[in-house]
Amino acid sequence: MQWDPSAHMAEIREGLLGAAPHRNWIRLRTLVMLRWWAIIGQVSALIVAQWLYNLTLEVGLLYLVIGVTVITNIIATFVYPETKRLSETETFFLVLYDMLQLGLMLYLTGGLHNPFSILIVGPVTVSATALTTRATLFLGALTIMIVSVLMEYHLPLRTEQGFILRVPDVFLFGNWAAIVISVVFLGAYSRRIITEMHSMSDALQATQMALAREQKLTDLGGVVAAAAHELGTPLATIKLTSAELAHELADNEELHEDALLISEQADRCRDILRSMGRAGKDDLLVRKAPLTAVIEEAAEPHMDRGIQIHFNHGVQPGEQSGPPTILRQPEIIHGLRNLIQNAVDFADKMIWVETDWTENEITIRIMDDGPGYPPSLIGRIGDPFVRRRSADNEHRRPGYEGMGLGLFIAKTLLERSGAELSFANGFDTASGKEASADSFGAVVELKWPRARLEGQGTSTRMALGENRPFQ
């Protein structure tokens, strides 16, 4: 089976983009509950102002404005189901209504002289977390326009004796400036945070998709290997029987040809199964393999892409047992495959994969002769949706559309397996000397505790079980 990296990343992008429109949907019941709390607060403030401080207010108009909100909440509660989710357009109009309602309440109660005027920032914050950037900019500009109008046009707050309650002009301007700054800062801050949360959520979803696909391929390979092993005996029996029949039916030309055809088809089935699965029976031994075999398995899909891949598997002095045998974890295979794919995408002619191991540590280095990582992005490597590795577009393979997901997926999966990753440019880690500009571009170094990869002391190391005779 052939693994197509570009098709795989396209599948992940399609899955993420298909789910993106739903991520901003919120429940109607959530906004209704927030509105009930706002209504309780507004009514309480009116009661305190009227009965405790004896302020003269336009009570009829104020309760009319609140009553409209109460009616809309009752309709939303009893007409729509509890599971009703709002689209972005519906959420936009509800937030717009809340802003206009609060602006009208402030107009009737002293404008920016009202200490509760800061609450008009709330709808902008909700918009920044639930709506698009365009909607947030519109509501933010509308909020600034409303508070600017309320500075000059509003019904004054009057005491029972007829005195007008107002703050000095310098405090009035300060209140306006504070609201404007809060709208800009809180809107931008909330938008930035929620955007990063959405990006990280999408990237983690892509990681899970990649890991699930790798696990399916691993399981499928085991099933094919088991089928190849189990079918070997009956195919051999068919081959032997057909050969004996062909010998005995040599006098009957027609039956002799049929027997030979059976023998040929048995050979064909054997060859097909052999090409589909390289391993033996899918027992627990298949879950482990030499370190060098796992690395070469990860690099195999990129061996024929026009870039030479050189493997340098270090052998420690005096070591007789060869490379360590590690668990064939899908996280490690897929993570290494993504790192090698990234190196192949940006290499000029070749990449190098070096392997070293000691009694306590296993190290893998992946190096290419491409342009390397931009210095400005070295610290951000591994973040999702970093769209470019180098400003020099000529080093990209044709049709390359990077989203930063490849390195993010690789880094996440490999760290999950216990690896520590480091990224650098133009340094020959094998010799410990600076390399020439045309020798090495990007360098990725991975280090694992050897016991972690070998499965020592973990639940992944299982008994092989008793031997069973073949049927």
C-alpha positions in Angstrom: 0.0 0.0 0.0 1.4 3.5 -0.9 1.2 6.4 1.5 0.6 9.7 -0.2 1.6 12.6 2.1 0.0 15.3 0.1 -3.3 13.5 -0.1 -3.1 12.8 3.6 -2.6 16.5 4.5 -5.4 17.5 2.0 -7.7 15.1 3.8 -6.9 16.7 7.1 -7.4 20.2 5.7 -10.7 19.2 4.3 -11.8 17.7 7.6 -10.8 20.8 9.5 -12.4 23.3 7.1 -15.6 21.2 7.0 -15.9 21.5 10.7 -14.8 25.1 11.1 -18.2 26.8 10.4 -19.7 24.9 13.4 -17.1 25.9 16.0 -18.5 29.3 16.6 -22.0 28.2 17.2 -23.3 28.7 20.8 -26.5 27.6 22.4 -29.5 29.9 22.6 -30.1 28.9 26.1 -26.7 30.2 27.1 -27.5 33.7 25.9 -30.9 33.5 27.4 -29.5 32.7 30.9 -27.0 35.6 30.6 -29.9 37.9 29.7 -31.9 36.9 32.7 -29.0 37.8 34.9 -28.7 41.1 33.1 -32.4 41.8 33.6 -32.2 41.0 37.3 -29.3 43.4 37.6 -31.0 46.2 35.7 -34.2 45.9 37.8 -32.3 45.7 41.0 -30.3 48.9 40.0 -33.6 50.7 39.2 -35.2 49.7 42.5 -32.2 50.8 44.5 -31.9 54.1 42.7 -35.6 54.9 43.0 -36.4 53.8 46.6 -33.0 54.1 48.3 -31.5 57.2 46.7 -34.8 58.8 45.6 -33.6 59.6 42.1 -36.1 60.9 39.6 -36.1 58.5 36.6 -38.2 57.8 33.5 -39.5 54.6 35.2 -42.1 53.9 32.5 -39.7 54.0 29.6 -37.0 52.1 31.6 -39.4 49.2 32.5 -40.7 49.2 28.9 -37.2 48.6 27.6 -36.6 45.9 30.1 -40.0 44.4 29.4 -39.2 44.0 25.7 -36.1 42.0 26.7 -38.2 39.9 29.1 -40.7 39.1 26.3 -37.9 38.1 23.9 -36.4 35.8 26.5 -39.7 34.2 27.2 -40.3 33.6 23.5 -36.8 32.1 23.1 -37.4 29.9 26.2 -40.7 28.4 25.2 -40.6 28.5 21.4 -37.2 27.1 20.7 -35.8 23.8 22.1 -33.1 23.8 24.7 -30.6 22.3 22.2 -31.1 25.2 19.7 -27.8 26.5 18.5 -27.4 29.9 16.9 -25.6 30.5 13.7 -23.2 33.4 13.5 -25.8 35.7 11.9 -28.3 35.0 14.7 -25.7 35.5 17.4 -24.7 38.8 15.8 -28.2 40.2 15.9 -28.8 39.1 19.5 -25.6 40.7 20.6 -26.5 43.9 18.5 -29.9 44.0 20.3 -28.2 43.7 23.7 -25.8 46.6 22.9 -28.6 48.8 21.6 -30.8 48.0 24.7 -28.0 48.8 27.1 -27.2 52.1 25.1 -30.9 53.1 25.4 -30.9 52.3 29.2 -27.8 54.5 29.6 -29.5 57.3 27.6 -32.4 57.3 30.0 -30.2 57.2 33.1 -27.5 59.9 32.7 -25.3 58.6 29.8 -21.7 58.4 30.8 -22.4 60.0 34.1 -24.0 56.7 35.0 -21.3 54.5 36.8 -22.8 51.4 35.0 -21.8 52.7 31.6 -18.7 50.5 31.6 -21.1 47.5 31.1 -21.5 48.4 27.4 -18.1 46.8 26.8 -19.7 43.4 27.5 -21.3 42.8 24.1 -18.1 43.5 22.4 -16.3 40.9 24.4 -19.0 38.4 23.6 -18.7 39.3 19.9 -14.9 38.8 20.0 -15.2 35.3 21.4 -18.2 34.1 19.3 -18.3 36.0 16.1 -16.1 36.8 13.1 -13.5 39.6 13.1 -15.7 41.7 10.7 -18.7 41.4 13.1 -16.5 42.3 16.1 -15.0 45.3 14.3 -18.5 46.5 13.4 -19.9 46.1 17.0 -16.7 47.7 18.5 -17.1 50.8 16.2 -20.8 51.0 17.0 -20.0 50.9 20.7 -17.5 53.7 20.4 -20.1 55.7 18.4 -22.8 55.1 21.1 -20.6 56.2 24.0 -19.5 59.2 22.0 -23.1 60.3 21.5 -24.0 59.6 25.2 -21.4 62.1 26.3 -23.6 64.9 25.0 -27.1 63.5 24.5 -28.8 61.8 27.5 -31.5 62.4 30.1 -29.9 63.7 33.3 -30.0 62.0 36.6 -32.1 64.1 39.0 -32.5 63.8 42.8 -35.8 64.2 44.5 -34.9 67.9 45.1 -34.3 68.5 41.4 -30.4 68.6 41.6 -28.7 67.1 38.5 -26.1 64.5 39.3 -23.1 64.8 37.0 -19.3 64.2 37.1 -16.8 66.9 36.2 -15.9 67.1 32.6 -12.4 65.7 33.1 -13.9 62.6 34.7 -16.5 62.4 32.0 -13.8 62.4 29.3 -11.8 59.9 31.3 -14.8 57.6 31.5 -15.2 57.9 27.7 -11.5 57.2 27.1 -11.6 54.2 29.5 -14.6 52.7 27.7 -13.0 53.2 24.3 -9.7 51.7 25.5 -11.6 48.8 27.0 -13.5 48.1 23.8 -10.3 48.1 21.8 -8.1 46.2 24.3 -10.6 43.6 25.5 -11.9 43.0 22.0 -8.4 42.5 20.5 -7.3 40.5 23.5 -10.4 38.2 23.5 -10.2 37.8 19.8 -6.5 36.8 19.9 -7.0 34.3 22.7 -10.0 32.6 21.1 -8.2 32.5 17.7 -5.3 30.7 19.2 -7.6 28.4 21.1 -9.4 27.5 17.8 -6.1 27.0 16.0 -4.8 24.8 18.7 -8.1 22.8 18.8 -8.0 22.3 15.0 -4.3 21.3 15.1 -5.0 18.8 17.9 -7.9 17.4 15.9 -5.6 17.0 13.0 -3.1 15.2 15.2 -5.7 12.8 16.3 -6.8 12.2 12.7 -3.2 11.5 11.7 -2.6 9.2 14.6 -5.9 7.3 14.0 -5.0 6.9 10.3 -1.5 5.6 11.2 -3.0 3.2 13.7 -5.4 1.9 11.0 -2.6 1.4 8.6 -0.6 -0.5 11.2 -3.6 -2.7 12.1 -4.3 -3.3 8.4 -0.7 -4.3 7.9 -1.0 -6.8 10.8 -4.2 -8.2 9.3 -2.6 -8.7 5.9 0.5 -10.3 7.5 -1.7 -12.7 9.5 -3.7 -13.5 6.3 -0.5 -14.1 4.4 0.8 -16.4 7.1 -2.5 -18.4 7.6 -3.1 -18.8 3.9 0.4 -20.1 3.3 -0.4 -23.7 4.3 -3.6 -24.1 2.2 -2.0 -22.5 -0.8 0.9 -24.8 -0.5 -1.5 -27.8 -0.3 -3.3 -26.5 -3.4 0.0 -26.1 -5.2 1.1 -29.7 -4.3 -2.2 -31.3 -5.1 -2.5 -29.5 -8.5 1.0 -30.6 -9.4 0.2 -34.2 -8.7 -3.1 -33.9 -10.7 -1.2 -32.4 -13.6 1.2 -35.3 -13.5 -1.5 -37.9 -13.4 -3.6 -36.2 -16.1 -0.8 -35.9 -18.6 -2.8 -38.1 -21.0 -5.8 -35.8 -20.9 -4.7 -32.5 -22.5 -7.8 -30.5 -21.4 -7.7 -31.6 -17.7 -3.9 -31.3 -17.6 -4.2 -27.6 -18.6 -6.8 -27.0 -15.9 -4.6 -28.5 -13.3 -1.7 -26.4 -14.4 -3.9 -23.3 -14.3 -4.8 -24.1 -10.7 -1.2 -24.3 -9.8 -0.4 -21.0 -11.5 -3.2 -19.2 -9.7 -2.0 -20.6 -6.4 1.4 -19.1 -7.1 -0.3 -15.8 -8.0 -2.2 -15.7 -4.7 1.1 -16.4 -2.9 2.9 -13.5 -4.7 0.0 -11.1 -4.0 -0.1 -11.9 -0.3 3.7 -11.7 -0.1 3.7 -8.2 -1.7 0.9 -7.0 0.7 2.4 -8.1 3.9 6.1 -8.4 4.8 5.8 -9.5 8.4 4.8 -12.9 9.7 1.8 -13.7 11.8 0.3 -10.7 13.7 1.4 -11.6 17.2 3.1 -9.5 19.7 6.5 -9.9 18.0 5.3 -7.7 15.2 4.8 -4.8 17.6 8.6 -4.6 18.1 11.3 -4.0 15.5 14.9 -2.8 15.3 15.3 0.9 15.6 16.9 1.1 12.1 14.0 -0.8 10.6 11.5 1.6 12.2 13.3 4.6 10.8 13.6 3.1 7.3 9.9 2.2 7.4 9.0 5.8 8.3 11.2 7.1 5.4 10.0 4.6 2.8 7.1 6.7 1.3 9.6 9.5 0.5 12.4 7.3 -1.0 11.3 7.8 -4.6 10.6 11.6 -4.6 13.8 12.7 -6.2 15.8 13.4 -3.0 18.5 11.0 -1.9 18.1 9.8 1.7 21.3 8.7 3.4 21.1 6.6 6.6 23.9 6.6 9.0 23.2 4.1 11.8 25.9 4.5 14.5 27.3 1.3 16.1 28.8 1.8 19.5 32.4 0.4 20.1 32.4 -3.1 21.4 28.6 -3.5 20.9 27.7 -6.9 19.5 23.9 -6.9 19.7 23.2 -4.4 17.0 20.6 -1.7 17.1 18.1 -1.7 20.0 14.7 -3.2 19.5 11.9 -0.7 20.1 8.1 -0.7 20.2 6.6 0.0 16.7 4.4 2.9 18.0 2.3 4.7 15.4 3.2 8.0 17.1 6.9 7.4 16.4 6.4 6.2 12.8 4.1 9.0 11.8 6.1 11.7 13.6 9.4 10.6 12.0 7.6 10.4 8.6 6.4 13.9 8.9 9.8 15.2 9.8 11.4 13.4 6.9 8.7 14.6 4.6 9.4 18.2 5.7 13.1 17.7 5.0 12.4 16.2 1.6 10.1 19.1 0.7 12.8 21.7 1.2 16.0 19.8 0.4 17.9 20.5 -2.7 19.5 17.1 -3.4 19.7 15.0 -0.3 18.9 14.5 3.4 20.8 12.6 6.1 19.2 10.5 8.9 21.7 9.7 11.7 21.1 7.3 14.5 23.0 7.0 17.8 22.3 5.0 20.9 23.8 4.4 24.3 22.8 2.4 27.3 20.5 5.1 28.4 19.6 7.3 25.4 18.6 7.0 21.7 19.2 10.0 19.4 18.0 10.6 15.9 19.1 13.5 13.7 17.4 14.5 10.4 19.3 17.0 8.3 18.8 18.4 4.8 20.8 20.6 2.4 17.9 23.1 1.9 17.7 26.8 3.0 17.0 25.9 6.6 14.5 27.5 9.0 14.1 31.3 9.0 15.8 32.7 12.2 12.6 34.6 13.0 10.6 31.4 13.2 13.1 29.1 15.0 11.4 29.8 18.3 7.9 29.1 16.9 8.6 25.8 15.2 6.0 23.3 16.3 3.2 25.9 16.6 0.2 25.1 14.4 -0.6 27.2 11.3 2.9 28.6 10.8 2.6 28.8 7.1 6.2 29.0 5.8 9.5 27.6 6.6 11.6 29.9 4.4 11.1 33.2 2.7 12.7 31.7 -0.4 9.8 30.2 -2.3 12.0 28.5 -4.9 13.0 25.8 -2.4 9.5 24.6 -2.0 8.3 21.6 -3.9 5.6 22.4 -6.6 2.1 22.6 -5.2 3.4 22.9 -1.6 0.7 24.5 0.7 2.1 24.4 4.2 -0.1 25.2 7.3 2.5 24.3 9.9 0.4 21.2 10.8 3.0 18.7 9.7 5.6 19.9 12.2 3.0 20.4 14.9 1.7 16.9 14.4 5.2 15.4 14.4 6.3 17.4 17.5 3.1 16.5 19.4 3.2 12.8 18.6 6.9 12.4 19.2 6.8 14.3 22.5 3.9 12.0 23.5 6.3 9.1 23.0 8.8 10.7 25.3 11.1 12.5 22.8 12.8 15.8 23.3 13.0 17.8 20.0 15.4 20.6 19.1 15.6 22.6 15.9 18.6 24.3 14.4 20.2 25.5 11.2 23.5 24.7 9.4 25.2 22.7 12.2 26.7 19.3 11.7 25.8 17.5 14.9 27.6 14.4 13.8 31.1 16.0 13.7 30.4 18.9 16.2 31.7 21.5 13.7 30.0 24.2 11.7 28.9 22.9 8.3 29.3 24.9 5.1 26.2 26.7 3.8 25.7 24.1 1.1 26.0 21.1 3.3 23.3 21.3 5.9 20.2 23.4 6.1 17.7 22.5 8.8 18.6 20.1 11.6 16.1 18.3 13.8 17.4 16.3 16.8 15.3 13.9 18.8 16.3 12.2 22.0 14.5 9.5 23.9 15.2 7.6 27.1 16.2 4.2 25.8 14.0 2.4 28.3 11.0 4.4 27.2 11.3 3.3 23.5 12.1 -0.3 24.4 8.9 -0.5 26.6 10.7 -1.4 29.8 8.6 -0.9 32.9 5.5 0.2 30.9 2.2 -1.4 30.3 3.0 -1.7 26.6 5.4 -4.6 27.3 3.3 -7.7 27.4 4.0 -11.4 27.6 4.2 -13.2 24.3 1.9 -16.0 25.5 2.2 -19.7 25.0 3.2 -21.3 21.7 0.4 -22.7 19.7 0.8 -25.3 16.9 -0.4 -24.4 13.4 -3.6 -26.0 12.3 
